[in-house]
Amino acid sequence: MLITCPYCGPRDVIEFTYQGDGNRQRPQPASQDLDAWNAYVYERLNPAGDHNEIWQHSGGCRAHLKVVRNTLTHEISSAAFARGDHKSGARHKAEGKS
Amino acid sequence: MSPRRTETGGRIDRLRTIRFTFDGASYTGHAGDTLASALLASGVTLFGRSFKYHRPRGLLTAGVEEPNALVTVLRGEVREPNIPATMVEIYDGLTAVSQNRFPSLAWDVSAVNQLGGKLLSAGFYYKTFMGPAIGPLKGTRFWMFCEHFIRRAAGLGRAGLAPDTARYGRMNAFCDVLVVGSGPAGLMAAKAAADQGARVILAELEPHFGGSANWSGETIDGMPAADWAARTAGQFEGHDNVRLLPRTTVWGYYDGNTLAALERVTDHKEIPGRGEPRHRYWAIRAKSVVLATGSFERPLVFPGNDRPGVMLAHAAERYANEYGVLPGERIALFTNNDSAYRSAVALKKAGAAIVAIIDVRPELSSEMRKLATKAEAEIFSGHAVVATEGGKALSGIKLQRFDMTSGALSGEARSVHADCLLMSGGWSPTIHLASQAGARAVWDAARQAFLPPKPTQRWIGAGAFTGSFSTTEAIAEGRAAGLSAAGGTNTQSTVPVVEAAPGDPDPAPVFEIKASGKSFVDFQHDVTAEDVRLAHREGFVSVEHLKRYTTLGMATDQGKSSNIPGLAIMAEALGKPIPEVGTTRFRPPFTAVSIGSLAAERFGDLKPERLTPMHDWHVANGATMYSAGLWYRPMIYGLAGETIEQAYVREAKATRESAGIVDVSTLGKIAVQGPDAAEFLDRVYTNMFSTLPVGKARYGLMLREDGIAFDDGTTWRLGEQDFLMTTTTANAGKVMQHLEYFLDVIWPELKVHVTSVTDQWAGAAIGGPKARAILATCVTGTAVDNAALPFMGIVHGKVAGVPVMICRLSFSGEMAFEVYCGAGYGTHVWEALIDAGKPFGLVTYGLEALGTLRIEKGHVTGAEIDGRTTARDLHLDWMLSKKKPFIGSAMMDREGLIAPDRLQLVGLISLDNRPPSGGAHVVEQLDEANPHDSIGHITACCYSPALGKYIALALVKGGKQRHGTRAYVSDPLRNRFGPIEIVSNHFFDPDGSRMHG
């Protein structure tokens, strides 16, 4: 399985660490809504198909990526920085063009 | 001249004679021979004994799918068992032995198993080894005793005990087009792709490229097909964009078009070349794959179809055409399709007499009749073979009239004298890799075969793999596949012209001839047609269950020749068509893979070693090193004649009496920096850090999101926006990832950088009543008195000219200081501290004494923060801030996490003056015979010099409420039982007067 890190390029899965379901929504830190916390900590989707996941490029740039992986085929249809507008990623792209 | 070698022909080098031994006897063969062809040429018919019944077995095939002729190859002391003789290239000095026979292949005592054949039917082991349920042996281990002998009798080759001395290699390769198989289809695909400029890898499991072209006897482009193949493969030599991999089996098709292959680099050589690995494992990432893996001929199932001398038709053709060996002088053929007729002609041409062609089909085409006439063979259409005769070699066969639609036999049995019977039950495309790559195979009623599924990965099929069995089709499909895989467009161009024997690719749907006698489906696992029906009668419906119950297709050949006949027989028993019964999905590997190749260079102790900057000093000064995760740390600095306990007790005692120093460089250290660093720490720690003044440190506790304790350590505020966090040694990596996750995913708005600086700092903790006096003599540039360096204070100074950072904090319970310097100066500063301490009686202490000091103080480590305990369980609830939310704060007060009967931290004192062990249980009632009702367990224990007793920390139900009560340690594993007293975990100096001092 290859994951294309927006910063480092396509890399083997052994360089990455799975960091959990990307669909989780963390409640506001001060929230006392135990159901919401319970859903965040324990409840997981188990789709047969595309799944949003967080992977850390732990053996590389250490950025966290939002990855869409098909659980049936392991096909990865997208991998983007979890932070969103990652400055280093933008710079990398610019350098690639020059 | 060998008895079976033809006068001319074959692609062997008759001028080169090679000597080898098989079962101790000397034989010769020629360069280009396999062990199978050379032995066959020498008149050997008996190659092995079968798995269960020890029946004599000969060669069934000429290739990788061989189920019978498995041998063990010996190289010095090293044995390599279960290799098909058809895949062993001979070399001078080759030593091979047969398997599963005792005392010899010809005289095998276990052959008596054939007489008890009914007893050894499918499920024999499951039914028999339930253990005697009645009678005098009930409840004994009698069957386990028997199993030992039965296992010895059944089975395949024996692995050796000698270590494998061979080297193995691993390669990662990348290409545009990987072509698997080099028959006409594969060669055309590789050529077409290479001509487009694509980077091509061509993998062929045989030693020579060409596949069926090497023995088909066909003509391509006006030359013998074998010459055409050699010429085509030769054209690739010297092309930078083509890598040729002969003797390379592509055995696995994984996600993302990653394929695994095994190259047998030196197995065919008497002496491996310098530096050559025996096997090389290839991990190939291919943009596209062309699967041109061909097809396997199927046996027919009839009584006695396993007798030596019964062989697949194409295999005999191959032995004659490629190796110049005739498997018999009087050959009969038994077929349900046209392909066997070409074999008959080839064998006739090579010099054999074709005594009969027995065809289950009543009507034959005129073309087939012509071929039979050419082979001078008598045709028995609408007939079937119902028996074979002979012992270690075939002497004759019996036929009867056969009705293809009803399966009925009729008329008198007729005997035909023959020393070789060739069978052809149709062809199955080799779809293993496509099946591994994803979707289910599709049954084709015309071909009577499973054809490859629609690609779920980027592969294209060509040739017999797709069910296109003619060479003309293979060449056209191969070229188209190669072009397409390389991204080219299919243009009209001249393709090689093939002259081949005619033939209908579709066989008659006949798999089995039902007559009395053992008819084998799976030759290697000795599974008969009757076994399959027995499984059906006993209620096995699913093909997956059938496979496991009968072990059909589960031998080393993975059912390459037996899967389809077995499935057909099951389908008939169920009264369902074959596609409704379904087929099992193929899994990697396609053929056996050497474990050595998977490990390649990575063997021995693979863990990296982490050494502290002072490592060499510890070793040179008598430390016994201890591996803690990846780190090596001093366990004790033992003196001559000391036991471990004597050493740590001496070290701990000296520390409390004068001073001790310990290497703490292994603690995880993370620089937390940025405008929001304090806010971030408030969120990840349970207690406040934003209120911590610069130049002070604070002990912090982290929880997981679910409210369970995660890690603890001190964090030092070096500047307004600059913190140095320490973690436990074991959790350094996990804490780092935890922080990075929250900064990157949850709170990207926080302006904080975290950097692992574990390896940048060397650390020494020096503690004891004289610690401050020692520092006072060697630290310059700062005072270290109580005013300058209060408890949890931080100062910067120098030791022996090197800048150091000193924090006054204590894990030992003594007045203690952690002295940090740049890692490169670690030993320099350490030695300076040791020198300064000499007049004060400073000792070095290791992990054991460190543990002793902390147990006496009741401090927690990973043994107590074990992923199940909460802050309250560990009496750290004073650290849970109520002024702010933090990670875990919402979840930590759930009902189950605050229940009063949770395991809580306590201290234990051994009342019988003997040491308990970590992991031992704590019970209220001692019952050595039947230990029960644990109320907790011991997490750490030691002899406490301060108390003069064996003490322990434990997690016990109810915790504090049990202080002052008695209980027992119950440790049946180590047979340690005895009374204990439950006390507070703060054994020593509970009010901390010594460290605050």
Interface residues (C-beta under 8 A of the other chain):
Chain A: M1 L2 T17 Q19 R26 P27 P29 A30 S31 Q32 L34 W37 Y40 V41 Y42 I54 Q56 S58 R62 A63 H64 T73 H74 E75 A82 R83 G84
Chain B: D255 G256 T258 R285 G438 T456 R683 E705 D706 Q737 E740 Y741 D744 V745 I746 P748 P885 F886 A890 M891 R894
